[in-house]
Amino acid sequence: MRDFKNFRPENKKSEVKEQSIYNGIDKEEKVKESVEKMIEDRSGRSEEELMSELVSSVNRAKAEGRFNKAELENFKKTVLPFLSSEQTKRLEEILTVLE
């Protein structure tokens, strides 16, 4: 016979929720590492070099049908809260060129 005093129902929903939280943290950490690597790889370059690389990358994505204006807008909304007014203005200028 089973001992009901020690019975603990399995809660699959909480396990799934915990896993999704950990996966979210994993993804955030990977994105953070990726961004840090990108910054490190591009440090020391002039603004002209960076803009040229960015524009050619966007042009390549457009030619391959991978450019997604909605993703660009989402990126903008995500980044804006972290930027100063000067950085915001510069980002707006860059995005105008890219579109």
Backbone as numpy.savetxt, mean C-alpha at the origin, in Angstrom:
# Nx Ny Nz CAx CAy CAz Cx Cy Cz
-17.91 -41.32 29.33 -18.75 -40.15 29.33 -17.86 -38.91 29.33
-18.34 -37.86 28.72 -17.56 -36.62 28.62 -17.66 -35.79 29.89
-16.61 -35.04 30.15 -16.57 -34.15 31.29 -17.01 -32.76 30.82
-18.21 -32.36 31.16 -18.75 -31.09 30.70 -18.20 -29.90 31.46
-17.56 -30.13 32.57 -16.96 -29.02 33.32 -15.80 -28.40 32.55
-15.10 -29.21 31.79 -13.94 -28.73 31.04 -14.24 -28.50 29.55
-15.50 -28.58 29.19 -15.88 -28.41 27.79 -15.71 -26.96 27.36
-15.01 -26.79 26.24 -14.83 -25.46 25.65 -15.26 -25.55 24.19
-16.34 -24.88 23.84 -16.80 -24.97 22.44 -15.76 -24.32 21.52
-15.59 -24.93 20.37 -14.67 -24.35 19.39 -15.35 -23.16 18.74
-14.64 -22.09 18.69 -15.21 -20.90 18.08 -14.43 -20.60 16.81
-14.89 -21.14 15.72 -14.19 -21.01 14.44 -14.17 -19.55 13.99
-15.22 -18.80 14.29 -15.26 -17.40 13.86 -14.14 -16.59 14.49
-13.88 -16.81 15.78 -12.82 -16.04 16.42 -11.45 -16.46 15.89
-11.30 -17.76 15.56 -10.03 -18.22 14.98 -9.80 -17.57 13.63
-10.84 -17.53 12.81 -10.73 -16.92 11.49 -10.43 -15.43 11.63
-11.11 -14.80 12.58 -10.89 -13.36 12.81 -9.45 -13.12 13.24
-8.94 -13.94 14.15 -7.55 -13.80 14.60 -6.59 -13.99 13.43
-6.85 -15.00 12.62 -5.98 -15.26 11.47 -6.00 -14.08 10.52
-7.17 -13.50 10.26 -7.25 -12.37 9.33 -6.54 -11.14 9.90
-6.58 -10.99 11.21 -5.86 -9.88 11.84 -4.37 -10.08 11.66
-3.90 -11.30 11.92 -2.47 -11.58 11.76 -2.05 -11.45 10.30
-2.89 -11.90 9.38 -2.58 -11.76 7.96 -2.52 -10.29 7.58
-3.41 -9.48 8.13 -3.40 -8.04 7.87 -2.12 -7.41 8.36
-1.66 -7.83 9.54 -0.41 -7.32 10.09 0.75 -7.74 9.20
0.71 -8.99 8.77 1.74 -9.51 7.86 1.79 -8.66 6.58
0.63 -8.41 6.01 0.57 -7.63 4.77 1.09 -6.22 5.00
0.67 -5.60 6.11 1.14 -4.25 6.42 2.66 -4.23 6.55
3.20 -5.23 7.22 4.65 -5.31 7.42 5.37 -5.48 6.09
4.82 -6.31 5.21 5.42 -6.52 3.89 5.37 -5.25 3.06
4.24 -4.54 3.12 4.12 -3.28 2.38 5.12 -2.27 2.93
5.23 -2.19 4.25 6.17 -1.27 4.87 7.60 -1.58 4.43
7.97 -2.85 4.46 9.32 -3.25 4.03 9.55 -2.93 2.56
8.54 -3.15 1.75 8.64 -2.88 0.32 8.84 -1.38 0.07
8.08 -0.57 0.77 8.20 0.89 0.61 9.57 1.36 1.09
10.02 0.83 2.22 11.34 1.21 2.73 12.44 0.83 1.74
12.32 -0.33 1.12 13.31 -0.76 0.14 13.28 0.15 -1.09
12.07 0.50 -1.53 11.93 1.40 -2.67 12.60 2.74 -2.39
12.37 3.26 -1.20 12.95 4.55 -0.81 14.47 4.44 -0.78
14.95 3.36 -0.17 16.40 3.16 -0.08 17.03 3.04 -1.47
16.38 2.30 -2.37 16.90 2.11 -3.73 16.95 3.42 -4.52
16.08 4.33 -4.18 15.98 5.57 -4.95 16.61 6.77 -4.26
17.15 6.58 -3.08 17.77 7.70 -2.38 19.00 8.16 -3.15
19.23 9.44 -3.16 20.38 10.00 -3.86 20.08 10.37 -5.30
18.91 10.01 -5.81 18.54 10.37 -7.17 17.93 11.76 -7.18
18.08 12.43 -8.29 17.49 13.77 -8.43 15.99 13.64 -8.67
15.29 14.73 -8.47 13.84 14.74 -8.69 13.54 14.43 -10.16
14.36 14.95 -11.07 14.16 14.69 -12.50 14.28 13.19 -12.81
15.27 12.53 -12.23 15.45 11.09 -12.45 14.25 10.32 -11.92
13.79 10.69 -10.74 12.65 10.01 -10.14 11.38 10.21 -10.95
11.15 11.45 -11.41 9.97 11.74 -12.22 10.02 10.97 -13.54
11.19 10.92 -14.15 11.36 10.20 -15.41 11.04 8.72 -15.22
11.55 8.14 -14.15 11.28 6.73 -13.85 9.79 6.50 -13.61
9.18 7.39 -12.86 7.76 7.27 -12.55 6.91 7.38 -13.81
7.18 8.37 -14.63 6.40 8.58 -15.85 6.56 7.39 -16.79
7.78 6.89 -16.95 7.96 5.74 -17.85 7.27 4.49 -17.29
7.28 4.34 -15.98 6.60 3.21 -15.37 5.09 3.29 -15.59
4.53 4.47 -15.44 3.09 4.66 -15.66 2.75 4.46 -17.13
3.58 4.99 -18.03 3.34 4.80 -19.46 3.38 3.32 -19.84
4.31 2.58 -19.26 4.40 1.14 -19.51 3.14 0.44 -19.01
2.68 0.82 -17.82 1.46 0.22 -17.26 0.25 0.54 -18.12
0.18 1.77 -18.64 -0.94 2.14 -19.52 -0.90 1.32 -20.80
0.28 1.16 -21.37 0.42 0.41 -22.61 0.04 -1.06 -22.42
0.30 -1.59 -21.25 -0.01 -2.99 -20.95 -1.42 -3.17 -20.40
-2.13 -2.06 -20.24 -3.50 -2.13 -19.73 -3.58 -2.36 -18.23
-2.50 -2.09 -17.52 -2.46 -2.31 -16.07 -2.70 -1.03 -15.27
-2.75 0.11 -15.95 -2.93 1.37 -15.23 -4.36 1.47 -14.74
-4.51 1.77 -13.46 -5.83 1.83 -12.87 -5.98 3.16 -12.14
-6.77 4.03 -12.70 -6.96 5.36 -12.13 -7.58 5.29 -10.74
-8.45 4.32 -10.52 -9.09 4.16 -9.21 -8.05 3.82 -8.14
-7.08 2.97 -8.49 -6.02 2.64 -7.54 -5.16 3.86 -7.23
-4.94 4.69 -8.23 -4.18 5.92 -8.04 -4.91 6.85 -7.07
-6.21 6.95 -7.23 -7.02 7.76 -6.32 -7.00 7.19 -4.91
-7.07 5.88 -4.80 -7.02 5.23 -3.50 -5.67 5.50 -2.82
-4.59 5.41 -3.60 -3.26 5.72 -3.09 -3.23 7.15 -2.56
-3.76 8.05 -3.34 -3.78 9.47 -2.96 -4.52 9.66 -1.63
-5.69 9.05 -1.50 -6.48 9.18 -0.27 -5.75 8.57 0.92
-5.01 7.51 0.68 -4.27 6.84 1.75 -3.09 7.68 2.23
-2.40 8.31 1.29 -1.16 9.02 1.59 -1.40 10.44 2.09
-2.41 11.11 1.59 -2.62 12.53 1.92 -2.60 12.87 3.40
-3.21 12.08 4.27 -3.20 12.45 5.69 -1.80 12.53 6.31
-0.82 11.93 5.66 0.53 11.89 6.21 1.44 12.99 5.63
0.91 13.79 4.71 1.73 14.77 4.02 1.50 16.18 4.53
2.54 16.99 4.44 2.41 18.41 4.76 1.68 19.08 3.61
1.31 20.33 3.79 0.59 21.04 2.72 1.47 21.17 1.47
2.77 21.37 1.66 3.69 21.47 0.52 3.79 20.13 -0.21
3.88 19.05 0.55 3.95 17.72 -0.05 2.65 17.37 -0.77
1.53 17.77 -0.18 0.22 17.53 -0.80 0.14 18.22 -2.14
0.59 19.46 -2.18 0.57 20.23 -3.42 1.44 19.54 -4.48
2.61 19.09 -4.08 3.53 18.43 -5.00 2.93 17.11 -5.50
2.31 16.35 -4.61 1.67 15.10 -5.02 0.57 15.38 -6.04
-0.24 16.40 -5.81 -1.30 16.78 -6.74 -0.72 17.09 -8.12
0.41 17.81 -8.15 1.06 18.13 -9.42 1.53 16.87 -10.14
2.13 15.97 -9.38 2.62 14.72 -9.96 1.47 13.88 -10.51
0.41 13.78 -9.75 -0.74 12.97 -10.19 -1.38 13.55 -11.44
-1.38 14.86 -11.55 -1.92 15.51 -12.75 -1.11 15.10 -13.97
0.21 15.08 -13.83 1.09 14.66 -14.93 0.82 13.21 -15.30
0.61 12.36 -14.32 0.43 10.93 -14.56 -0.89 10.60 -15.22
-1.91 11.35 -14.90 -3.23 11.04 -15.45 -3.26 11.40 -16.91
